[in-house]
C-alpha cells in the first residue's frame, strides 16, 4: 500500500505541527547556548588579557633578575675575597708595625734633641 498525496499532505501538516515546534525549541535552546558560549569566550578573552599582563610583569622581573645575576657574576668568589682580605690585613699589620717603629724612633730623636738643647747654652 502506498501513500496517497492526501496522506503525504497530512503527514506534512503533522510534522509541521508536532516536529517543527520542537526543532524551533531546540534551535532556541541552541541559540541560548551559543549566547552563553559567547559570554564565556568574552570572559576567557579577559582572562587571556590578564595572563598577558602577568606574563609581561614576569618578563620584567626576569630582566631584573638577569641584571642582578650579571652584577653578582662580577663579584669575586668567597675564596677570592678572603685571599684579597688576607693580603689587605697583612699590609695593614705591616703598616702598623712600621708606624710603631717610626714613633719609637721619633721619641728617641726628640729625647736626643732635647738633651742636646739642654747642653747648648745658646739655645733658650
Biopython code that builds the backbone (N, CA, C, O; Angstrom):
import numpy as np
from Bio.PDB.StructureBuilder import StructureBuilder

atoms = [
    (1, "UNK", "N", (0.823, -1.153, 0.000)),
    (1, "UNK", "CA", (0.000, 0.000, 0.000)),
    (1, "UNK", "C", (0.879, 1.232, 0.000)),
    (1, "UNK", "O", (1.806, 1.352, 0.802)),
    (2, "UNK", "N", (0.595, 2.095, -0.859)),
    (2, "UNK", "CA", (1.404, 3.291, -0.994)),
    (2, "UNK", "C", (0.628, 4.495, -0.479)),
    (2, "UNK", "O", (-0.595, 4.473, -0.340)),
    (3, "UNK", "N", (1.391, 5.540, -0.204)),
    (3, "UNK", "CA", (0.794, 6.744, 0.361)),
    (3, "UNK", "C", (0.202, 7.597, -0.760)),
    (3, "UNK", "O", (0.760, 7.731, -1.849)),
    (4, "UNK", "N", (-0.912, 8.143, -0.443)),
    (4, "UNK", "CA", (-1.571, 8.995, -1.417)),
    (4, "UNK", "C", (-1.111, 10.430, -1.195)),
    (4, "UNK", "O", (-0.552, 10.742, -0.144)),
    (5, "UNK", "N", (-1.333, 11.289, -2.152)),
    (5, "UNK", "CA", (-0.964, 12.696, -1.956)),
    (5, "UNK", "C", (-1.671, 13.306, -0.769)),
    (5, "UNK", "O", (-1.110, 14.190, -0.121)),
    (6, "UNK", "N", (-2.844, 12.885, -0.464)),
    (6, "UNK", "CA", (-3.568, 13.398, 0.689)),
    (6, "UNK", "C", (-2.879, 12.938, 1.971)),
    (6, "UNK", "O", (-2.762, 13.701, 2.930)),
    (7, "UNK", "N", (-2.418, 11.667, 1.980)),
    (7, "UNK", "CA", (-1.683, 11.167, 3.136)),
    (7, "UNK", "C", (-0.393, 11.959, 3.351)),
    (7, "UNK", "O", (-0.035, 12.325, 4.471)),
    (8, "UNK", "N", (0.270, 12.200, 2.257)),
    (8, "UNK", "CA", (1.526, 12.963, 2.349)),
    (8, "UNK", "C", (1.272, 14.369, 2.869)),
    (8, "UNK", "O", (2.072, 14.882, 3.651)),
    (9, "UNK", "N", (0.214, 14.986, 2.469)),
    (9, "UNK", "CA", (-0.130, 16.316, 2.931)),
    (9, "UNK", "C", (-0.440, 16.281, 4.417)),
    (9, "UNK", "O", (-0.010, 17.163, 5.160)),
    (10, "UNK", "N", (-1.177, 15.279, 4.858)),
    (10, "UNK", "CA", (-1.495, 15.153, 6.274)),
    (10, "UNK", "C", (-0.212, 14.923, 7.102)),
    (10, "UNK", "O", (-0.052, 15.468, 8.194)),
    (11, "UNK", "N", (0.673, 14.118, 6.560)),
    (11, "UNK", "CA", (1.931, 13.849, 7.264)),
    (11, "UNK", "C", (2.741, 15.140, 7.385)),
    (11, "UNK", "O", (3.327, 15.425, 8.428)),
    (12, "UNK", "N", (2.761, 15.907, 6.309)),
    (12, "UNK", "CA", (3.494, 17.185, 6.338)),
    (12, "UNK", "C", (2.902, 18.112, 7.378)),
    (12, "UNK", "O", (3.636, 18.776, 8.110)),
    (13, "UNK", "N", (1.578, 18.164, 7.451)),
    (13, "UNK", "CA", (0.932, 19.019, 8.442)),
    (13, "UNK", "C", (1.270, 18.549, 9.859)),
    (13, "UNK", "O", (1.550, 19.360, 10.742)),
    (14, "UNK", "N", (1.239, 17.231, 10.063)),
    (14, "UNK", "CA", (1.584, 16.692, 11.379)),
    (14, "UNK", "C", (3.033, 17.019, 11.746)),
    (14, "UNK", "O", (3.332, 17.413, 12.874)),
    (15, "UNK", "N", (3.907, 16.849, 10.781)),
    (15, "UNK", "CA", (5.328, 17.170, 11.030)),
    (15, "UNK", "C", (5.449, 18.650, 11.353)),
    (15, "UNK", "O", (6.155, 19.026, 12.289)),
    (16, "UNK", "N", (4.779, 19.479, 10.598)),
    (16, "UNK", "CA", (4.842, 20.923, 10.833)),
    (16, "UNK", "C", (4.271, 21.298, 12.190)),
    (16, "UNK", "O", (4.793, 22.198, 12.849)),
    (17, "UNK", "N", (3.201, 20.621, 12.624)),
    (17, "UNK", "CA", (2.592, 20.976, 13.902)),
    (17, "UNK", "C", (3.287, 20.312, 15.100)),
    (17, "UNK", "O", (3.274, 20.867, 16.198)),
    (18, "UNK", "N", (3.875, 19.164, 14.909)),
    (18, "UNK", "CA", (4.479, 18.461, 16.038)),
    (18, "UNK", "C", (6.007, 18.615, 16.048)),
    (18, "UNK", "O", (6.573, 19.040, 17.055)),
    (19, "UNK", "N", (6.656, 18.287, 14.980)),
    (19, "UNK", "CA", (8.120, 18.223, 14.955)),
    (19, "UNK", "C", (8.740, 19.612, 14.825)),
    (19, "UNK", "O", (9.691, 19.919, 15.543)),
    (20, "UNK", "N", (8.241, 20.442, 13.950)),
    (20, "UNK", "CA", (8.844, 21.762, 13.739)),
    (20, "UNK", "C", (8.886, 22.610, 15.004)),
    (20, "UNK", "O", (9.913, 23.233, 15.273)),
    (21, "UNK", "N", (7.792, 22.661, 15.807)),
    (21, "UNK", "CA", (7.891, 23.436, 17.047)),
    (21, "UNK", "C", (8.997, 22.899, 17.970)),
    (21, "UNK", "O", (9.669, 23.669, 18.658)),
    (22, "UNK", "N", (9.172, 21.596, 17.976)),
    (22, "UNK", "CA", (10.234, 21.031, 18.806)),
    (22, "UNK", "C", (11.606, 21.457, 18.264)),
    (22, "UNK", "O", (12.502, 21.797, 19.037)),
    (23, "UNK", "N", (11.759, 21.438, 16.968)),
    (23, "UNK", "CA", (13.025, 21.894, 16.381)),
    (23, "UNK", "C", (13.255, 23.374, 16.665)),
    (23, "UNK", "O", (14.377, 23.810, 16.922)),
    (24, "UNK", "N", (12.149, 24.142, 16.610)),
    (24, "UNK", "CA", (12.276, 25.561, 16.935)),
    (24, "UNK", "C", (12.704, 25.737, 18.386)),
    (24, "UNK", "O", (13.534, 26.590, 18.696)),
    (25, "UNK", "N", (12.129, 24.922, 19.275)),
    (25, "UNK", "CA", (12.507, 24.971, 20.686)),
    (25, "UNK", "C", (13.981, 24.586, 20.851)),
    (25, "UNK", "O", (14.726, 25.204, 21.612)),
    (26, "UNK", "N", (14.368, 23.562, 20.124)),
    (26, "UNK", "CA", (15.773, 23.136, 20.177)),
    (26, "UNK", "C", (16.671, 24.238, 19.612)),
    (26, "UNK", "O", (17.738, 24.517, 20.158)),
    (27, "UNK", "N", (16.236, 24.858, 18.522)),
    (27, "UNK", "CA", (17.005, 25.961, 17.940)),
    (27, "UNK", "C", (17.136, 27.118, 18.932)),
    (27, "UNK", "O", (18.204, 27.719, 19.049)),
    (28, "UNK", "N", (16.049, 27.430, 19.646)),
    (28, "UNK", "CA", (16.104, 28.488, 20.659)),
    (28, "UNK", "C", (17.104, 28.126, 21.755)),
    (28, "UNK", "O", (17.904, 28.955, 22.189)),
    (29, "UNK", "N", (17.040, 26.873, 22.189)),
    (29, "UNK", "CA", (17.974, 26.433, 23.229)),
    (29, "UNK", "C", (19.425, 26.525, 22.744)),
    (29, "UNK", "O", (20.309, 26.987, 23.466)),
    (30, "UNK", "N", (19.645, 26.081, 21.521)),
    (30, "UNK", "CA", (20.996, 26.187, 20.972)),
    (30, "UNK", "C", (21.420, 27.651, 20.834)),
    (30, "UNK", "O", (22.593, 27.985, 21.005)),
    (31, "UNK", "N", (20.455, 28.518, 20.523)),
    (31, "UNK", "CA", (20.757, 29.952, 20.449)),
    (31, "UNK", "C", (21.204, 30.481, 21.810)),
    (31, "UNK", "O", (22.169, 31.238, 21.915)),
    (32, "UNK", "N", (20.477, 30.062, 22.851)),
    (32, "UNK", "CA", (20.845, 30.482, 24.202)),
    (32, "UNK", "C", (22.220, 29.918, 24.587)),
    (32, "UNK", "O", (23.036, 30.599, 25.208)),
    (33, "UNK", "N", (22.449, 28.680, 24.210)),
    (33, "UNK", "CA", (23.763, 28.074, 24.491)),
    (33, "UNK", "C", (24.859, 28.839, 23.755)),
    (33, "UNK", "O", (25.929, 29.094, 24.308)),
    (34, "UNK", "N", (24.585, 29.201, 22.513)),
    (34, "UNK", "CA", (25.565, 29.993, 21.750)),
    (34, "UNK", "C", (25.835, 31.330, 22.429)),
    (34, "UNK", "O", (26.979, 31.780, 22.491)),
    (35, "UNK", "N", (24.777, 31.966, 22.939)),
    (35, "UNK", "CA", (24.962, 33.232, 23.662)),
    (35, "UNK", "C", (25.845, 33.024, 24.898)),
    (35, "UNK", "O", (26.756, 33.805, 25.173)),
    (36, "UNK", "N", (25.550, 31.959, 25.626)),
    (36, "UNK", "CA", (26.337, 31.667, 26.833)),
    (36, "UNK", "C", (27.799, 31.403, 26.470)),
    (36, "UNK", "O", (28.712, 31.890, 27.136)),
    (37, "UNK", "N", (28.005, 30.633, 25.417)),
    (37, "UNK", "CA", (29.381, 30.388, 24.981)),
    (37, "UNK", "C", (30.060, 31.677, 24.539)),
    (37, "UNK", "O", (31.259, 31.860, 24.747)),
    (38, "UNK", "N", (29.288, 32.562, 23.932)),
    (38, "UNK", "CA", (29.842, 33.860, 23.554)),
    (38, "UNK", "C", (30.297, 34.642, 24.779)),
    (38, "UNK", "O", (31.375, 35.236, 24.781)),
    (39, "UNK", "N", (29.466, 34.638, 25.825)),
    (39, "UNK", "CA", (29.836, 35.322, 27.069)),
    (39, "UNK", "C", (31.046, 34.662, 27.712)),
    (39, "UNK", "O", (31.929, 35.335, 28.243)),
    (40, "UNK", "N", (31.073, 33.331, 27.657)),
    (40, "UNK", "CA", (32.224, 32.614, 28.217)),
    (40, "UNK", "C", (33.484, 32.968, 27.425)),
    (40, "UNK", "O", (34.549, 33.176, 28.007)),
    (41, "UNK", "N", (33.361, 33.035, 26.107)),
    (41, "UNK", "CA", (34.503, 33.432, 25.271)),
    (41, "UNK", "C", (34.996, 34.820, 25.644)),
    (41, "UNK", "O", (36.201, 35.059, 25.720)),
    (42, "UNK", "N", (34.051, 35.741, 25.879)),
    (42, "UNK", "CA", (34.441, 37.094, 26.287)),
    (42, "UNK", "C", (35.185, 37.058, 27.615)),
    (42, "UNK", "O", (36.190, 37.747, 27.792)),
    (43, "UNK", "N", (34.686, 36.250, 28.545)),
    (43, "UNK", "CA", (35.359, 36.139, 29.843)),
    (43, "UNK", "C", (36.758, 35.558, 29.685)),
    (43, "UNK", "O", (37.709, 36.028, 30.309)),
    (44, "UNK", "N", (36.876, 34.540, 28.850)),
    (44, "UNK", "CA", (38.194, 33.949, 28.631)),
    (44, "UNK", "C", (39.127, 34.933, 27.932)),
    (44, "UNK", "O", (40.335, 34.929, 28.169)),
    (45, "UNK", "N", (38.561, 35.774, 27.071)),
    (45, "UNK", "CA", (39.389, 36.819, 26.459)),
    (45, "UNK", "C", (39.937, 37.747, 27.535)),
    (45, "UNK", "O", (41.101, 38.147, 27.490)),
    (46, "UNK", "N", (39.085, 38.086, 28.505)),
    (46, "UNK", "CA", (39.535, 38.924, 29.620)),
    (46, "UNK", "C", (40.603, 38.223, 30.444)),
    (46, "UNK", "O", (41.584, 38.836, 30.864)),
    (47, "UNK", "N", (40.401, 36.939, 30.667)),
    (47, "UNK", "CA", (41.388, 36.165, 31.427)),
    (47, "UNK", "C", (42.700, 36.103, 30.639)),
    (47, "UNK", "O", (43.778, 36.246, 31.214)),
    (48, "UNK", "N", (42.607, 35.894, 29.338)),
    (48, "UNK", "CA", (43.806, 35.864, 28.497)),
    (48, "UNK", "C", (44.557, 37.194, 28.562)),
    (48, "UNK", "O", (45.786, 37.212, 28.625)),
    (49, "UNK", "N", (43.817, 38.311, 28.546)),
    (49, "UNK", "CA", (44.459, 39.629, 28.653)),
    (49, "UNK", "C", (45.176, 39.760, 29.993)),
    (49, "UNK", "O", (46.299, 40.258, 30.066)),
    (50, "UNK", "N", (44.506, 39.305, 31.052)),
    (50, "UNK", "CA", (45.127, 39.378, 32.383)),
    (50, "UNK", "C", (46.389, 38.522, 32.441)),
    (50, "UNK", "O", (47.411, 38.943, 32.984)),
    (51, "UNK", "N", (46.311, 37.319, 31.878)),
    (51, "UNK", "CA", (47.510, 36.473, 31.858)),
    (51, "UNK", "C", (48.608, 37.108, 31.018)),
    (51, "UNK", "O", (49.792, 36.967, 31.323)),
    (52, "UNK", "N", (48.214, 37.804, 29.966)),
    (52, "UNK", "CA", (49.210, 38.509, 29.156)),
    (52, "UNK", "C", (49.918, 39.576, 29.978)),
    (52, "UNK", "O", (51.137, 39.725, 29.892)),
    (53, "UNK", "N", (49.152, 40.322, 30.777)),
    (53, "UNK", "CA", (49.754, 41.343, 31.639)),
    (53, "UNK", "C", (50.660, 40.707, 32.690)),
    (53, "UNK", "O", (51.734, 41.223, 32.999)),
    (54, "UNK", "N", (50.208, 39.578, 33.232)),
    (54, "UNK", "CA", (51.031, 38.873, 34.220)),
    (54, "UNK", "C", (52.325, 38.391, 33.569)),
    (54, "UNK", "O", (53.399, 38.486, 34.164)),
    (55, "UNK", "N", (52.219, 37.876, 32.352)),
    (55, "UNK", "CA", (53.423, 37.438, 31.628)),
    (55, "UNK", "C", (54.387, 38.600, 31.425)),
    (55, "UNK", "O", (55.600, 38.444, 31.565)),
    (56, "UNK", "N", (53.837, 39.769, 31.093)),
    (56, "UNK", "CA", (54.686, 40.949, 30.913)),
    (56, "UNK", "C", (55.401, 41.302, 32.217)),
    (56, "UNK", "O", (56.586, 41.636, 32.217)),
    (57, "UNK", "N", (54.673, 41.226, 33.314)),
    (57, "UNK", "CA", (55.284, 41.530, 34.617)),
    (57, "UNK", "C", (56.388, 40.522, 34.944)),
    (57, "UNK", "O", (57.459, 40.898, 35.420)),
    (58, "UNK", "N", (56.119, 39.248, 34.686)),
    (58, "UNK", "CA", (57.144, 38.238, 34.940)),
    (58, "UNK", "C", (58.363, 38.455, 34.043)),
    (58, "UNK", "O", (59.500, 38.237, 34.461)),
    (59, "UNK", "N", (58.111, 38.885, 32.807)),
    (59, "UNK", "CA", (59.239, 39.190, 31.925)),
    (59, "UNK", "C", (60.078, 40.316, 32.514)),
    (59, "UNK", "O", (61.307, 40.270, 32.461)),
    (60, "UNK", "N", (59.419, 41.326, 33.074)),
    (60, "UNK", "CA", (60.143, 42.420, 33.720)),
    (60, "UNK", "C", (60.943, 41.933, 34.914)),
    (60, "UNK", "O", (62.087, 42.342, 35.116)),
    (61, "UNK", "N", (60.339, 41.061, 35.700)),
    (61, "UNK", "CA", (61.050, 40.501, 36.863)),
    (61, "UNK", "C", (62.242, 39.666, 36.393)),
    (61, "UNK", "O", (63.322, 39.725, 36.980)),
    (62, "UNK", "N", (62.034, 38.892, 35.330)),
    (62, "UNK", "CA", (63.131, 38.087, 34.783)),
    (62, "UNK", "C", (64.289, 38.973, 34.332)),
    (62, "UNK", "O", (65.454, 38.650, 34.568)),
    (63, "UNK", "N", (63.966, 40.088, 33.685)),
    (63, "UNK", "CA", (65.023, 41.012, 33.234)),
    (63, "UNK", "C", (65.777, 41.583, 34.436)),
    (63, "UNK", "O", (67.001, 41.712, 34.405)),
    (64, "UNK", "N", (65.043, 41.921, 35.485)),
    (64, "UNK", "CA", (65.702, 42.447, 36.687)),
    (64, "UNK", "C", (66.628, 41.401, 37.309)),
    (64, "UNK", "O", (67.746, 41.715, 37.718)),
    (65, "UNK", "N", (66.156, 40.164, 37.375)),
    (65, "UNK", "CA", (66.994, 39.105, 37.928)),
    (65, "UNK", "C", (68.233, 38.882, 37.074)),
    (65, "UNK", "O", (69.316, 38.621, 37.597)),
    (66, "UNK", "N", (68.072, 38.987, 35.760)),
    (66, "UNK", "CA", (69.230, 38.834, 34.875)),
    (66, "UNK", "C", (70.261, 39.931, 35.145)),
    (66, "UNK", "O", (71.462, 39.664, 35.167)),
    (67, "UNK", "N", (69.795, 41.159, 35.350)),
    (67, "UNK", "CA", (70.717, 42.255, 35.663)),
    (67, "UNK", "C", (71.422, 41.998, 36.989)),
    (67, "UNK", "O", (72.625, 42.226, 37.115)),
    (68, "UNK", "N", (70.670, 41.525, 37.971)),
    (68, "UNK", "CA", (71.260, 41.225, 39.278)),
    (68, "UNK", "C", (72.289, 40.104, 39.139)),
    (68, "UNK", "O", (73.370, 40.170, 39.724)),
    (69, "UNK", "N", (71.950, 39.087, 38.370)),
    (69, "UNK", "CA", (72.893, 37.984, 38.163)),
    (69, "UNK", "C", (74.168, 38.476, 37.493)),
    (69, "UNK", "O", (75.264, 38.036, 37.838)),
    (70, "UNK", "N", (74.025, 39.398, 36.526)),
    (70, "UNK", "CA", (75.211, 39.954, 35.876)),
    (70, "UNK", "C", (76.088, 40.684, 36.891)),
    (70, "UNK", "O", (77.313, 40.563, 36.863)),
    (71, "UNK", "N", (75.458, 41.437, 37.780)),
    (71, "UNK", "CA", (76.217, 42.153, 38.804)),
    (71, "UNK", "C", (76.881, 41.170, 39.767)),
    (71, "UNK", "O", (78.029, 41.358, 40.167)),
    (72, "UNK", "N", (76.149, 40.126, 40.130)),
    (72, "UNK", "CA", (76.698, 39.132, 41.054)),
    (72, "UNK", "C", (77.857, 38.391, 40.400)),
    (72, "UNK", "O", (78.850, 38.077, 41.056)),
    (73, "UNK", "N", (77.727, 38.112, 39.107)),
    (73, "UNK", "CA", (78.811, 37.421, 38.406)),
    (73, "UNK", "C", (80.092, 38.233, 38.428)),
    (73, "UNK", "O", (81.182, 37.665, 38.358)),
    (74, "UNK", "N", (79.982, 39.546, 38.523)),
    (74, "UNK", "CA", (81.155, 40.407, 38.570)),
    (74, "UNK", "C", (81.833, 40.412, 39.936)),
    (74, "UNK", "O", (82.967, 40.873, 40.061)),
    (75, "UNK", "N", (81.157, 39.910, 40.950)),
    (75, "UNK", "CA", (81.735, 39.885, 42.296)),
    (75, "UNK", "C", (82.723, 38.728, 42.421)),
    (75, "UNK", "O", (82.595, 37.711, 41.739)),
    (76, "UNK", "N", (83.719, 38.898, 43.308)),
    (76, "UNK", "CA", (84.664, 37.793, 43.499)),
    (76, "UNK", "C", (84.012, 36.638, 44.252)),
    (76, "UNK", "O", (83.009, 36.806, 44.946)),
    (77, "UNK", "N", (84.602, 35.484, 44.096)),
    (77, "UNK", "CA", (84.106, 34.338, 44.848)),
    (77, "UNK", "C", (84.508, 34.503, 46.307)),
    (77, "UNK", "O", (85.281, 35.400, 46.645)),
    (78, "UNK", "N", (83.993, 33.656, 47.154)),
    (78, "UNK", "CA", (84.305, 33.734, 48.582)),
    (78, "UNK", "C", (85.810, 33.556, 48.790)),
    (78, "UNK", "O", (86.425, 34.304, 49.550)),
    (79, "UNK", "N", (86.396, 32.576, 48.123)),
    (79, "UNK", "CA", (87.834, 32.329, 48.272)),
    (79, "UNK", "C", (88.660, 33.502, 47.766)),
    (79, "UNK", "O", (89.645, 33.892, 48.393)),
    (80, "UNK", "N", (88.257, 34.065, 46.627)),
    (80, "UNK", "CA", (88.977, 35.231, 46.096)),
    (80, "UNK", "C", (88.896, 36.397, 47.078)),
    (80, "UNK", "O", (89.888, 37.084, 47.322)),
    (81, "UNK", "N", (87.718, 36.612, 47.633)),
    (81, "UNK", "CA", (87.525, 37.703, 48.579)),
    (81, "UNK", "C", (88.391, 37.504, 49.817)),
    (81, "UNK", "O", (89.072, 38.430, 50.258)),
    (82, "UNK", "N", (88.365, 36.301, 50.377)),
    (82, "UNK", "CA", (89.135, 36.036, 51.587)),
    (82, "UNK", "C", (90.639, 36.148, 51.326)),
    (82, "UNK", "O", (91.381, 36.635, 52.179)),
    (83, "UNK", "N", (91.088, 35.703, 50.164)),
    (83, "UNK", "CA", (92.500, 35.827, 49.808)),
    (83, "UNK", "C", (92.898, 37.294, 49.736)),
    (83, "UNK", "O", (93.945, 37.691, 50.248)),
    (84, "UNK", "N", (92.061, 38.087, 49.103)),
    (84, "UNK", "CA", (92.358, 39.529, 48.990)),
    (84, "UNK", "C", (92.331, 40.187, 50.367)),
    (84, "UNK", "O", (93.165, 41.043, 50.660)),
    (85, "UNK", "N", (91.380, 39.793, 51.212)),
    (85, "UNK", "CA", (91.309, 40.360, 52.560)),
    (85, "UNK", "C", (92.554, 39.985, 53.369)),
    (85, "UNK", "O", (93.047, 40.795, 54.153)),
    (86, "UNK", "N", (93.058, 38.775, 53.187)),
    (86, "UNK", "CA", (94.298, 38.372, 53.859)),
    (86, "UNK", "C", (95.438, 39.287, 53.454)),
    (86, "UNK", "O", (96.237, 39.706, 54.292)),
    (87, "UNK", "N", (95.511, 39.598, 52.156)),
    (87, "UNK", "CA", (96.562, 40.500, 51.671)),
    (87, "UNK", "C", (96.415, 41.889, 52.301)),
    (87, "UNK", "O", (97.400, 42.492, 52.729)),
    (88, "UNK", "N", (95.191, 42.384, 52.353)),
    (88, "UNK", "CA", (94.935, 43.712, 52.913)),
    (88, "UNK", "C", (95.291, 43.732, 54.402)),
    (88, "UNK", "O", (95.926, 44.675, 54.875)),
    (89, "UNK", "N", (94.890, 42.712, 55.130)),
    (89, "UNK", "CA", (95.177, 42.659, 56.573)),
    (89, "UNK", "C", (96.679, 42.548, 56.814)),
    (89, "UNK", "O", (97.210, 43.186, 57.723)),
    (90, "UNK", "N", (97.357, 41.751, 56.015)),
    (90, "UNK", "CA", (98.809, 41.627, 56.136)),
    (90, "UNK", "C", (99.474, 42.978, 55.910)),
    (90, "UNK", "O", (100.382, 43.359, 56.649)),
    (91, "UNK", "N", (99.024, 43.695, 54.895)),
    (91, "UNK", "CA", (99.575, 45.023, 54.609)),
    (91, "UNK", "C", (99.272, 45.989, 55.747)),
    (91, "UNK", "O", (100.124, 46.798, 56.116)),
    (92, "UNK", "N", (98.084, 45.915, 56.298)),
    (92, "UNK", "CA", (97.699, 46.773, 57.419)),
    (92, "UNK", "C", (98.570, 46.487, 58.644)),
    (92, "UNK", "O", (99.023, 47.413, 59.317)),
    (93, "UNK", "N", (98.798, 45.223, 58.927)),
    (93, "UNK", "CA", (99.660, 44.871, 60.062)),
    (93, "UNK", "C", (101.081, 45.394, 59.857)),
    (93, "UNK", "O", (101.700, 45.911, 60.788)),
    (94, "UNK", "N", (101.591, 45.256, 58.639)),
    (94, "UNK", "CA", (102.934, 45.752, 58.343)),
    (94, "UNK", "C", (102.994, 47.261, 58.527)),
    (94, "UNK", "O", (103.971, 47.785, 59.059)),
    (95, "UNK", "N", (101.953, 47.960, 58.088)),
    (95, "UNK", "CA", (101.903, 49.414, 58.219)),
    (95, "UNK", "C", (101.868, 49.810, 59.690)),
    (95, "UNK", "O", (102.542, 50.760, 60.087)),
    (96, "UNK", "N", (101.108, 49.112, 60.487)),
    (96, "UNK", "CA", (101.032, 49.422, 61.925)),
    (96, "UNK", "C", (102.374, 49.168, 62.613)),
    (96, "UNK", "O", (102.798, 49.952, 63.462)),
    (97, "UNK", "N", (103.035, 48.081, 62.248)),
    (97, "UNK", "CA", (104.360, 47.804, 62.830)),
    (97, "UNK", "C", (105.350, 48.895, 62.442)),
    (97, "UNK", "O", (106.160, 49.335, 63.258)),
    (98, "UNK", "N", (105.274, 49.319, 61.201)),
    (98, "UNK", "CA", (106.137, 50.397, 60.735)),
    (98, "UNK", "C", (105.856, 51.668, 61.519)),
    (98, "UNK", "O", (106.778, 52.385, 61.906)),
    (99, "UNK", "N", (104.589, 51.940, 61.751)),
    (99, "UNK", "CA", (104.185, 53.143, 62.478)),
    (99, "UNK", "C", (104.743, 53.106, 63.907)),
    (99, "UNK", "O", (105.246, 54.111, 64.411)),
    (100, "UNK", "N", (104.649, 51.939, 64.549)),
    (100, "UNK", "CA", (105.188, 51.803, 65.906)),
    (100, "UNK", "C", (106.704, 52.035, 65.880)),
    (100, "UNK", "O", (107.239, 52.745, 66.731)),
    (101, "UNK", "N", (107.369, 51.455, 64.935)),
    (101, "UNK", "CA", (108.827, 51.615, 64.823)),
    (101, "UNK", "C", (109.193, 53.080, 64.603)),
    (101, "UNK", "O", (110.113, 53.599, 65.236)),
    (102, "UNK", "N", (108.462, 53.748, 63.692)),
    (102, "UNK", "CA", (108.750, 55.162, 63.399)),
    (102, "UNK", "C", (108.453, 56.021, 64.630)),
    (102, "UNK", "O", (109.215, 56.937, 64.940)),
    (103, "UNK", "N", (107.357, 55.734, 65.333)),
    (103, "UNK", "CA", (107.037, 56.549, 66.504)),
    (103, "UNK", "C", (108.102, 56.373, 67.587)),
    (103, "UNK", "O", (108.433, 57.341, 68.271)),
    (104, "UNK", "N", (108.650, 55.160, 67.765)),
    (104, "UNK", "CA", (109.732, 54.942, 68.730)),
    (104, "UNK", "C", (110.976, 55.724, 68.321)),
    (104, "UNK", "O", (111.652, 56.311, 69.165)),
    (105, "UNK", "N", (111.272, 55.729, 67.032)),
    (105, "UNK", "CA", (112.437, 56.480, 66.551)),
    (105, "UNK", "C", (112.228, 57.974, 66.759)),
    (105, "UNK", "O", (113.155, 58.713, 67.091)),
    (106, "UNK", "N", (110.948, 58.407, 66.548)),
    (106, "UNK", "CA", (110.649, 59.823, 66.725)),
    (106, "UNK", "C", (110.845, 60.223, 68.183)),
    (106, "UNK", "O", (111.458, 61.251, 68.473)),
    (107, "UNK", "N", (110.321, 59.404, 69.105)),
    (107, "UNK", "CA", (110.502, 59.710, 70.533)),
    (107, "UNK", "C", (111.997, 59.700, 70.899)),
    (107, "UNK", "O", (112.462, 60.543, 71.665)),
    (108, "UNK", "N", (112.725, 58.753, 70.350)),
    (108, "UNK", "CA", (114.163, 58.665, 70.616)),
    (108, "UNK", "C", (114.873, 59.915, 70.103)),
    (108, "UNK", "O", (115.734, 60.474, 70.781)),
    (109, "UNK", "N", (114.501, 60.348, 68.895)),
    (109, "UNK", "CA", (115.128, 61.554, 68.328)),
    (109, "UNK", "C", (114.742, 62.784, 69.136)),
    (109, "UNK", "O", (115.577, 63.661, 69.358)),
    (110, "UNK", "N", (113.498, 62.864, 69.577)),
    (110, "UNK", "CA", (113.068, 64.008, 70.378)),
    (110, "UNK", "C", (113.860, 64.061, 71.694)),
    (110, "UNK", "O", (114.285, 65.131, 72.130)),
    (111, "UNK", "N", (114.050, 62.897, 72.315)),
    (111, "UNK", "CA", (114.830, 62.851, 73.552)),
    (111, "UNK", "C", (116.266, 63.322, 73.295)),
    (111, "UNK", "O", (116.819, 64.085, 74.087)),
    (112, "UNK", "N", (116.862, 62.875, 72.201)),
    (112, "UNK", "CA", (118.238, 63.260, 71.887)),
    (112, "UNK", "C", (118.335, 64.761, 71.603)),
    (112, "UNK", "O", (119.282, 65.426, 72.022)),
    (113, "UNK", "N", (117.316, 65.290, 70.868)),
    (113, "UNK", "CA", (117.315, 66.727, 70.563)),
    (113, "UNK", "C", (117.151, 67.513, 71.846)),
    (113, "UNK", "O", (117.828, 68.521, 72.047)),
    (114, "UNK", "N", (116.266, 67.068, 72.714)),
    (114, "UNK", "CA", (116.061, 67.759, 73.994)),
    (114, "UNK", "C", (117.356, 67.765, 74.815)),
    (114, "UNK", "O", (117.708, 68.780, 75.416)),
    (115, "UNK", "N", (118.047, 66.653, 74.837)),
    (115, "UNK", "CA", (119.300, 66.578, 75.593)),
    (115, "UNK", "C", (120.344, 67.516, 74.996)),
    (115, "UNK", "O", (121.095, 68.170, 75.720)),
    (116, "UNK", "N", (120.379, 67.573, 73.684)),
    (116, "UNK", "CA", (121.339, 68.472, 73.019)),
    (116, "UNK", "C", (120.978, 69.938, 73.288)),
    (116, "UNK", "O", (121.852, 70.776, 73.510)),
    (117, "UNK", "N", (119.697, 70.221, 73.262)),
    (117, "UNK", "CA", (119.261, 71.598, 73.504)),
    (117, "UNK", "C", (119.599, 72.023, 74.944)),
    (117, "UNK", "O", (119.975, 73.174, 75.166)),
    (118, "UNK", "N", (119.476, 71.141, 75.892)),
    (118, "UNK", "CA", (119.779, 71.449, 77.287)),
    (118, "UNK", "C", (121.292, 71.689, 77.460)),
    (118, "UNK", "O", (121.712, 72.511, 78.275)),
    (119, "UNK", "N", (122.072, 70.977, 76.700)),
    (119, "UNK", "CA", (123.515, 71.124, 76.813)),
    (119, "UNK", "C", (124.058, 72.286, 76.021)),
    (119, "UNK", "O", (125.223, 72.642, 76.200)),
    (120, "UNK", "N", (123.299, 72.876, 75.183)),
    (120, "UNK", "CA", (123.740, 74.006, 74.351)),
    (120, "UNK", "C", (123.337, 75.302, 75.047)),
    (120, "UNK", "O", (122.144, 75.564, 75.199)),
    (121, "UNK", "N", (124.308, 76.126, 75.478)),
    (121, "UNK", "CA", (123.975, 77.358, 76.194)),
    (121, "UNK", "C", (123.342, 78.397, 75.295)),
    (121, "UNK", "O", (122.673, 79.292, 75.811)),
    (122, "UNK", "N", (123.510, 78.338, 73.970)),
    (122, "UNK", "CA", (122.953, 79.357, 73.073)),
    (122, "UNK", "C", (121.462, 79.125, 72.843)),
    (122, "UNK", "O", (120.758, 80.017, 72.369)),
    (123, "UNK", "N", (121.008, 77.991, 73.162)),
    (123, "UNK", "CA", (119.584, 77.687, 72.909)),
    (123, "UNK", "C", (118.746, 78.085, 74.113)),
    (123, "UNK", "O", (119.071, 77.707, 75.239)),
    (124, "UNK", "N", (117.683, 78.834, 73.901)),
    (124, "UNK", "CA", (116.873, 79.312, 75.033)),
    (124, "UNK", "C", (116.137, 78.230, 75.770)),
    (124, "UNK", "O", (115.427, 78.513, 76.735)),
]
sb = StructureBuilder()
sb.init_structure("model")
sb.init_model(0)
sb.init_chain("A")
sb.init_seg("    ")
for serial, (resi, resn, name, xyz) in enumerate(atoms, 1):
    if name == "N":
        sb.init_residue(resn, " ", resi, " ")
    sb.init_atom(name, np.array(xyz, "f"), 0.0, 1.0, " ", f" {name:<3s}", serial, name[0])
structure = sb.get_structure()
